[in-house]
Amino acid sequence: MPQSESTRRVFLIGFMGAGKTTVGHELAKRRRAKFVDLDVLIEEREGRTIADIFASSGERAFRRIESATLSALLQEQEQGGDLVVALGGGAFIEPEIREAVNRAGGTTVLLQASLSELERRCQNDDSRRVRPLAGDRERFAELFASRKSAYEMARFHVITENRSVEQVVSTIEEILAATKPEVQQS
Ligand code: S3P
């Protein structure tokens, strides 16, 4: 583990439907940390929804905005307190974003579930969010397969299937408690 890795900053990674937002909220509450959903922050800063950004500017533009928004957040929070960030499903696939996350020295946690479970969760999602990349089943499956190796770069992998949000959060808390804290400079 790099010496700068800190459990004070947790980045939740995973495919659409992995539960990053739900788990992130609960994890942040338990750790008394600030919670940021990167997609929500993008929508606030841009003044338009993710679906609108995809529709009017395209995916590449969305990725640039995603990366710039994360960099700005990390800069703003440099001296801040504990932070839990839920990244969008495609964020950690971008090398630039992985570098920013690594530079920030946080702990990366991948939330895992099977393709069929992720499909089921995205279909049943009643949060009214429109996921531009979840509309087509074939594309969803292709994306899932193509992202596997990038997701595996996350330091910790947590299975979410058949487990409650509370159970998943408790597992993450145990992992963080067992992770050596950042080395303090005297
Ligand atoms: C995306 C996932 C979405 C959102 C955007 C693109 C992706 O976030 O960032 O629609 O590429 O997988 P969630 O994973 O929170 O659904």
Boltz pocket constraint, residues with backbone or C-beta under 6 A from the ligand:
constraints:
  - pocket:
      binder: B
      contacts: [[A, 14], [A, 15], [A, 16], [A, 17], [A, 20], [A, 39], [A, 50], [A, 87], [A, 88], [A, 89], [A, 90], [A, 91], [A, 130], [A, 131], [A, 132], [A, 133]]
      max_distance: 6.0
